[in-house]
Amino acid sequence: MISLNQLTKRFGQQIAVEALTLEIPAGQIVGFLGPNGAGKSTTLKMLTGMIEPTGGSAKICGFDLKTQPVEVKRNVGFVPESGAVFESLSGLEYLEMIAALYGIPQDAARIRIRQFLTFFDLSFDTLTDKLLGAYSKGMRRKVVITAALLHNPKVVFFDEPLDGLDANAAVGFKALIQTLAREGKTIVYSSHILDVVERVCDRVIIIDKGKLLLDGKPDELVAQHNSGTLEHLFTQLTGGAELERRAEDFAKTFR
Amino acid sequence: MHAASAESPPVMNPAPPQARTLRKLFLTIYLRGRSSRGLKLKTAPKSVGRKLALALGAYTLFGLFTLQFVVNHQPLFALAIYAHSMTFIFLGMFVSSSAGEVLFNKDEADILMHRPITTKDLLWSKIRVMIQISLWLAGALNLIAFVVGVYTVDGTILFPFIHIISTVLEALFCTGCVVLTYQLCLRWFGRERLDSLMTMTQVVVAVAMVMAGQLLPRMMFQMSKSGLLQFNARHWWLGLLPPAWFAGLDDTVAAHVNAGSWFLAGIGLLATVLVVWLAFVKLAESYGAGLQSIGEMVSRPKTRSGSQRRWTEMMTAVPPVKWFSPISRAGFLLTTAYLFRDRDVKLRVFPGIAPMLIMPFIFVFQDTRVMEGFGVAFSSGFLAMVPLLTLDLLQYSQQWQASDIFRAAPMAGPAELCSGARRAVLWVLGVPSLILVGFIVWVVHHHVADLVLFLPGIMLMPVMSLVPAALGRGVPLSLPNEEIKSAGRAMKMMVVMFVAMGVSGAAAAAYKFGYFWWMILGETVILLPVYFGLVAFVSRRRWKPLE
């Protein structure tokens, strides 16, 4: 479903993603992890056609990212970390606009929007009455998730999707992505909330400084490295082991 | 997760074409603004729409000025060149100020760049919306001229028809020029420098348009003894100006068929076709690359040169800034940094204060025998208003939500913050512009004594700079950009100009009749209590409720 071959992105002299090679089959939920600045968002932006790779190639649903970008985009859904929306549209206007860009008729779009409203426990009035600028962060995130799934994509990229969601919505969201994967959709899930990744994902990919560090099933990786949890494994690999001592030093400055 | 709410009535519309969806989107965003700041759907479009209607009404009234071409028996070409010049200036300012935001928006990359849209569709939708709004503005500006043209000495009934065509061509030319400038910047200077170049280009174009608006009418027309404008067609350089090309087209069809008008009309048609082809067809492919570069800018870490960092650090490390309170120093640093680094703020502030900076030069270079010191006095009066206008414009920012941190900080009110912003504007804009104009006065007039006429303006400047804070509008970067879209701005500018002219006029008259120092004494007696009263008032101000 997703095939990366030596995918590389450079910004001037700086290498953001270095020769990433991966295969992700249909129906898999992949946790895409790495510390800040590791190259996760850059990779996701390349795979969604938002920025052009400097080298290598990628295929999504059999379409080449470089030569068939519009076909790739038609099959992909993306929840960006920024959660950006057009704030001066109402939620319904925004979602109908997105649906129209994928060629979904208005009546079909409304039916799908209503299904998401039900799922996220939102009222139709909220969606029609207020402009998106007036929404809370969590509500806005729900609209962005809806906008990513409205066209029934085969591959969905989530970049920190739980940011702003309340506990109930987060639990519901985890159930949603598991359901989507069972129906054959490929989910790439980038997050810093590692216990959620450990529980939800079939496979974990860890990158740092643009390079692939680890790739495998979460429980197998944890067992191989004797780490106990994915969180410990992650901190071991990415230099976070010193954090507790640094926190102690930091606290001392207030004493 | 609950059950669905009540069913809405079934809607059986097919999906509209992508291009139409995008055009509707960009028009809605233009009319409502990009940030709604918590407005409800029912109120938002109305308020912005009302402001737009007011602006269009004001533009239409501006067209009344063309009536004097009939009263003064001027030829059709004079009216046409005037109407096209004003249209060119207003459209140029509109397109150059909105093109950057419309064409290359960072947030938009996250929303639209991963959707199945071609960059060509995206570009064309944006261009069509810009041209559509340009035509509304051009239509309002020329509404009266359409009729007036028929009644000029050599005008015919064909004028309204050809003027519509020439105005549409001018709007296409104007929009094409701005879009072409962006495309060329992207092609020649690369993605890395696009952002800073966009800012510089927009500032330069906007300031040039403001300058052209002030200078061209003075150069093309002369005031007659009866107080009416007389067109002076003797200037050879008129043929180089785009408005003259489109006026040539009007003249050819609706007045005189002569070689000169045909020549100008031909240049206009050729130039429009060339610019439109280059901007919207030939270089449209670069637009995709430009949008990608915006996406990359979001991903890549921003770097700053060491010299830039040292400069801002130096500003706050030297006395007396060093001696300011920490809050005031923070306000000073924030204001200085945004005035010179932030694209959005620079684009608003510099074109906004350009008339106040340009008018002094015009006054100074006017015939000194006629002015007898008025030019110098007027210059200082206008410069005194620069900090007030700057602080007023500095309230708005795309990052207005970050100003919540001011309210979260342990400050009872915004007084110290406003004070820092005010001092920054006085130091980095007010004082340097006074020194520069003072130097030019000295060079042009060779008369140091004339410089005393700067005193009324110098005394007025700190008092006027307190006005925004006193009105509760002095906190920098605390309001969304949309709130600036108001026809009231033009009124504010006029009031400010009248105050400046009043004080300067009084100073110049007092200077001429030998009462200058009495006038300075009177101004001191009035301004001192006003100044201290305003300072006390501002320091007692508390934060306004957030709603």
Interface residues (C-beta under 8 A of the other chain):
Chain A: F11 G12 Q14 A16 G37 S41 T42 K45 T48 G49 M50 I51 E52 V70 E71 K73 R74 V76 F78 P80 S82 A84 V85 F86 E87 S88 L89 S90 E93 M97 I98 A99 A100 L101 Y102 G103 I104 P105 Q106 D107 A109 R110 R114 Q115 L117 T118 F119 F120 D121 S123 F124 D125 T128 D129 K130 L131 L132 G133 A134 N168 G172
Chain B: M1 H2 A3 A4 S5 A6 E7 S8 P10 V11 M12 N13 P14 A15 P16 Q18 T21 L22 K24 L25 T28 I29 R32 G33 R34 S35 S36 R37 G38 L39 K40 L41 K42 A44 D107 E108 A109 D110 I111 L112 M113 H114 R115 P116 I117 T118 E192 Q292 G295 E296 V298 S299 R300 P301 E482
